[in-house]
Amino acid sequence: MPWYGWLFIALALGSIVGSLLMLRDNAGSNKVSKETIARVKAREAELAAEEAREEKR
């Protein structure tokens, strides 16, 4: 294989490894506000109540 083939493979592998490392570093940085969490929990409770009403039918 010519040298530029090896160069392409090395660049592709470097890109994949670099992307995985960035993903790992940023995995815990998703901050969700308390307001958003409260809205999600309220919506989940609402859906659970609606499902319970539908099951009783």
C-alpha positions as CSV (number, residue, x, y, z in Angstrom):
1,M,0.0,0.0,0.0
2,P,1.4,3.5,-0.9
3,W,2.4,5.9,1.9
4,Y,-0.7,8.1,1.4
5,G,-2.9,5.0,2.1
6,W,-1.3,4.6,5.4
7,L,-1.6,8.3,6.1
8,F,-5.3,8.2,5.3
9,I,-5.8,5.2,7.7
10,A,-3.8,7.0,10.4
11,L,-5.9,10.2,10.0
12,A,-9.1,8.2,10.1
13,L,-8.1,6.3,13.3
14,G,-6.9,9.5,14.9
15,S,-10.2,11.2,14.1
16,I,-12.2,8.4,15.6
17,V,-10.1,8.2,18.7
18,G,-10.2,12.0,19.1
19,S,-13.9,12.1,18.8
20,L,-14.4,9.3,21.4
21,L,-12.1,11.2,23.8
22,M,-14.0,14.4,23.4
23,L,-17.3,12.6,23.8
24,R,-16.0,11.0,27.1
25,D,-14.8,14.4,28.4
26,N,-18.2,16.1,27.7
27,A,-20.4,13.3,28.8
28,G,-21.1,14.7,32.3
29,S,-21.5,18.4,31.3
30,N,-25.1,18.3,30.3
31,K,-26.6,20.5,33.0
32,V,-30.4,20.5,33.3
33,S,-32.1,23.2,35.3
34,K,-34.3,22.4,38.3
35,E,-37.2,24.0,36.5
36,T,-36.8,21.6,33.6
37,I,-36.5,18.6,35.8
38,A,-39.7,19.7,37.7
39,R,-41.6,20.1,34.4
40,V,-40.5,16.6,33.2
41,K,-41.5,15.0,36.4
42,A,-44.9,16.8,36.3
43,R,-45.4,15.6,32.7
44,E,-44.5,12.0,33.6
45,A,-47.0,12.0,36.5
46,E,-49.6,13.4,34.2
47,L,-49.0,10.7,31.6
48,A,-49.0,8.0,34.3
49,A,-52.4,9.2,35.6
50,E,-53.8,9.3,32.1
51,E,-52.6,5.8,31.5
52,A,-54.1,4.6,34.7
53,R,-57.5,6.1,33.8
54,E,-57.4,4.4,30.4
55,E,-56.6,1.0,31.9
56,K,-59.6,1.3,34.2
57,R,-61.9,1.5,31.3
